[in-house]
Amino acid sequence: MQLDEEDIASERGELHFLAALVDELMRKLHLAGLLSQADLNSIEEEVARRIGNIPRAW
């Protein structure tokens, strides 16, 4: 099964949407006092490790 450029662009758009959604949820949890900055950094580090990326600082 081959993916055409439309499918790839659509999937990339969905991934960007999900990443932005998670980012906003994490920010809201931080602002509500449910996650500390250390918690956010820990989550970021774990996700970056799993996907082989460099973590962002919160």
C-alpha positions as CSV (number, residue, x, y, z in Angstrom):
1,M,0.0,0.0,0.0
2,Q,1.5,3.3,-1.1
3,L,0.6,6.6,0.5
4,D,0.2,9.5,-1.9
5,E,1.2,13.1,-1.1
6,E,-2.4,14.0,0.0
7,D,-2.4,11.2,2.6
8,I,1.0,12.2,3.9
9,A,0.0,15.8,4.2
10,S,-3.2,14.9,5.9
11,E,-1.4,12.6,8.4
12,R,1.2,15.3,9.0
13,G,-1.6,17.8,9.7
14,E,-3.2,15.5,12.1
15,L,0.0,14.9,14.0
16,H,0.6,18.7,14.2
17,F,-2.9,19.1,15.5
18,L,-2.4,16.4,18.2
19,A,1.0,17.8,19.2
20,A,-0.5,21.3,19.6
21,L,-3.5,19.9,21.5
22,V,-1.2,18.0,24.0
23,D,1.0,21.2,24.3
24,E,-2.1,23.3,25.3
25,L,-3.4,20.6,27.7
26,M,0.0,20.5,29.4
27,R,0.0,24.3,29.7
28,K,-3.5,24.4,31.1
29,L,-2.6,21.7,33.7
30,H,0.5,23.8,34.6
31,L,-1.5,27.0,35.0
32,A,-4.1,25.1,37.1
33,G,-1.3,24.0,39.4
34,L,-1.8,20.3,38.6
35,L,1.6,19.9,37.0
36,S,4.8,21.7,38.0
37,Q,7.5,22.9,35.6
38,A,9.6,20.0,36.8
39,D,6.7,17.6,35.9
40,L,6.4,19.2,32.4
41,N,10.2,18.8,31.8
42,S,10.1,15.2,33.0
43,I,7.2,14.4,30.6
44,E,9.0,16.2,27.7
45,E,12.3,14.3,28.5
46,E,10.5,10.9,28.5
47,V,8.7,11.5,25.3
48,A,11.8,12.9,23.6
49,R,13.7,9.8,24.7
50,R,11.1,7.5,23.3
51,I,11.0,9.1,19.9
52,G,14.8,9.9,19.7
53,N,14.5,13.6,19.8
54,I,15.9,16.5,21.9
55,P,13.5,17.6,24.7
56,R,12.2,21.2,24.8
57,A,12.5,23.1,28.1
58,W,9.3,24.2,29.7
